[in-house]
Amino acid sequence: MTKPRYALTIPNSGNFTLDSGTPINNNGSTDFFMAKFNSNGILQHSIACGGSGNDYVADIEWNGYALIAVGTFVGTINVGGLQLNGLSGSNMFVTNLNSSLVTQNGYSCNTSRAVSINDMCVG
């Protein structure tokens, strides 16, 4: 089985299109998107993720069953249909998405201190 290919970026303010016209809408200050392409480079699924604050994804990993995404957010964030709420300041999130980029589970770590995530290891 070929590992699915995923792409991500952090867009600036505003909206843009992916491939030949799939819209990606910015929900706030800084957001991110995830997309799944088949082995021929054809877009299969895409989602915009974020909220009204600065939202960043630090890493994504495919473990053979699910896509795991980790990052930080301010305020609230929507990832694949799941909304997570944070405290004031920076908060961390971990989500588990299926191959159609729909969130199955999601968790947030709320803190009033500045936090950052740089990488993860999926075993």
C-alpha positions in Angstrom: 0.0 0.0 0.0 1.3 3.4 -0.9 1.4 6.0 1.9 -1.2 8.8 1.2 0.3 12.1 0.4 -0.6 15.1 2.5 0.4 18.8 2.0 0.1 21.7 4.3 0.9 25.4 4.4 0.1 28.5 6.5 -1.7 31.1 4.4 -1.5 34.8 5.0 -4.7 36.8 5.5 -7.2 36.2 2.7 -8.4 33.2 0.7 -6.9 31.2 -2.2 -7.7 28.3 -4.4 -6.0 24.9 -4.4 -5.5 22.9 -7.6 -8.0 24.0 -10.3 -10.4 25.9 -8.2 -11.0 24.3 -4.8 -11.4 27.3 -2.4 -9.5 27.5 0.9 -10.9 30.2 3.2 -9.0 31.9 5.9 -11.0 32.0 9.2 -9.0 34.6 11.0 -5.5 36.0 11.6 -3.3 33.0 10.7 -4.7 29.6 9.7 -3.6 26.4 8.0 -5.0 23.8 5.7 -4.5 20.1 5.0 -5.0 18.3 1.7 -4.8 14.8 0.6 -3.7 13.9 -3.0 -3.6 10.5 -4.6 -0.5 9.0 -6.1 -1.2 10.8 -9.4 -1.3 14.2 -7.7 -5.0 14.6 -7.9 -6.7 16.4 -5.0 -9.0 14.1 -3.0 -9.8 16.0 0.2 -8.9 19.4 1.7 -9.9 21.3 4.8 -9.2 24.8 6.2 -8.4 24.8 9.9 -8.3 27.7 12.3 -10.2 30.2 14.2 -10.1 34.0 14.8 -6.6 33.9 16.4 -3.2 32.8 15.3 -3.3 29.0 14.6 -0.4 26.9 13.6 0.2 23.2 12.8 3.6 22.1 14.0 3.6 18.6 12.5 1.4 16.0 10.8 2.0 12.3 10.7 0.2 9.4 9.0 0.4 6.2 11.2 -1.2 3.9 8.6 -4.7 4.4 10.1 -5.1 8.1 10.9 -3.5 11.5 10.3 -2.3 13.0 13.6 -1.9 16.8 13.7 -0.4 18.8 16.5 0.0 22.6 16.9 -0.9 25.7 18.8 -3.9 28.1 18.7 -5.3 31.2 20.4 -9.0 31.3 21.4 -10.8 28.6 19.5 -9.8 26.4 16.6 -11.8 24.2 14.2 -9.9 21.2 12.8 -11.9 18.9 10.5 -15.2 19.8 12.0 -14.2 19.7 15.6 -14.0 22.9 17.6 -11.6 23.2 20.5 -11.7 26.0 23.0 -8.6 27.4 24.8 -7.8 29.8 27.6 -6.2 33.2 27.1 -2.8 32.9 25.6 -1.4 30.1 23.5 -2.9 26.6 23.7 -1.8 23.2 22.2 -3.9 20.8 20.3 -3.7 17.2 19.1 -6.2 15.8 16.6 -6.8 12.4 14.9 -8.3 12.7 11.4 -9.4 9.9 9.1 -8.3 9.5 5.5 -11.1 11.8 4.4 -9.7 14.5 6.8 -12.6 14.3 9.2 -11.6 14.7 12.9 -12.2 11.6 14.9 -10.8 12.8 18.2 -9.2 16.1 19.4 -7.7 17.4 22.6 -6.5 20.7 23.8 -4.0 21.6 26.5 -5.0 25.0 27.9 -2.5 27.1 29.7 -2.0 30.8 30.4 1.7 30.5 29.5 3.2 30.7 26.1 3.6 27.2 24.5 5.1 25.8 21.4 5.3 22.4 19.7 8.1 21.7 17.2 7.7 18.0 16.3 6.2 14.7 17.3 7.0 11.0 17.0 4.2 8.5 16.1 5.1 4.9 16.9 
